[in-house]
């Protein structure tokens, strides 16, 4: 006879936390490019890099929204975002 405890995760709140982490990581990646985007000679390259970042985080957003389990939610989050 042991004491069993069950931890239940509110997936809706967990998704909200995952989105907050995603937004924070995206902002950190955008920060240096925001400055470069204001320099005419670097603006085109900066915008191309920003487009790649947008795609990366858009795909992550879709995966987070589709996650139905904690394991799926963890899989949607790359290690650098956690």
C-alpha positions as CSV (number, residue, x, y, z in Angstrom):
1,X,0.0,0.0,0.0
2,X,1.5,3.2,-1.1
3,X,0.4,6.7,-1.6
4,X,-0.2,7.4,-5.3
5,X,-0.4,10.9,-6.6
6,X,-1.5,11.8,-10.0
7,X,-0.5,14.9,-11.7
8,X,-2.8,16.2,-14.3
9,X,-1.7,18.9,-16.7
10,X,-4.1,21.5,-18.0
11,X,-3.2,21.3,-21.7
12,X,-4.8,24.6,-22.5
13,X,-2.7,26.4,-19.9
14,X,0.4,24.4,-21.0
15,X,-0.2,25.6,-24.6
16,X,-0.4,29.2,-23.3
17,X,2.9,28.8,-21.6
18,X,4.4,27.2,-24.7
19,X,3.2,30.1,-26.8
20,X,4.7,32.6,-24.3
21,X,8.1,30.8,-24.6
22,X,7.8,30.7,-28.4
23,X,7.0,34.5,-28.5
24,X,10.0,35.3,-26.2
25,X,12.4,33.2,-28.3
26,X,11.1,34.7,-31.5
27,X,11.6,38.3,-30.1
28,X,15.1,37.5,-29.1
29,X,16.0,36.2,-32.6
30,X,14.4,39.3,-34.1
31,X,16.2,41.9,-31.9
32,X,19.5,42.1,-33.9
33,X,17.7,42.0,-37.2
34,X,15.4,44.9,-36.2
35,X,18.5,47.1,-36.0
36,X,19.9,45.7,-39.3
37,X,16.6,46.3,-41.1
38,X,17.0,50.1,-40.5
39,X,20.4,50.1,-42.3
40,X,19.8,50.4,-46.0
41,X,22.8,48.3,-47.1
42,X,21.7,45.5,-44.8
43,X,17.9,45.8,-45.0
44,X,17.4,43.1,-47.7
45,X,19.5,40.5,-46.0
46,X,17.8,41.3,-42.6
47,X,14.4,40.9,-44.1
48,X,15.3,37.5,-45.6
49,X,16.5,36.3,-42.3
50,X,13.4,37.7,-40.6
51,X,11.2,35.7,-43.1
52,X,13.1,32.5,-42.2
53,X,12.5,33.2,-38.5
54,X,8.8,33.9,-39.1
55,X,8.4,30.6,-41.0
56,X,10.2,28.6,-38.2
57,X,8.0,30.1,-35.5
58,X,4.8,29.9,-37.6
59,X,5.4,26.1,-38.0
60,X,6.0,25.8,-34.2
61,X,2.7,27.7,-33.5
62,X,0.8,25.3,-35.6
63,X,2.4,22.3,-33.9
64,X,1.6,23.8,-30.4
65,X,-2.0,24.4,-31.4
66,X,-2.3,20.8,-32.7
67,X,-0.8,19.2,-29.6
68,X,-3.3,17.1,-27.7
69,X,-0.9,15.6,-25.2
70,X,2.0,16.8,-23.0
71,X,4.4,14.7,-25.1
72,X,3.2,16.3,-28.3
73,X,3.5,19.7,-26.8
74,X,7.1,18.9,-25.7
75,X,7.9,17.6,-29.2
76,X,6.6,20.9,-30.7
77,X,9.1,22.9,-28.7
78,X,12.8,22.8,-29.8
79,X,15.3,22.6,-27.0
80,X,16.5,26.2,-27.5
81,X,13.0,27.5,-26.8
82,X,12.4,25.5,-23.6
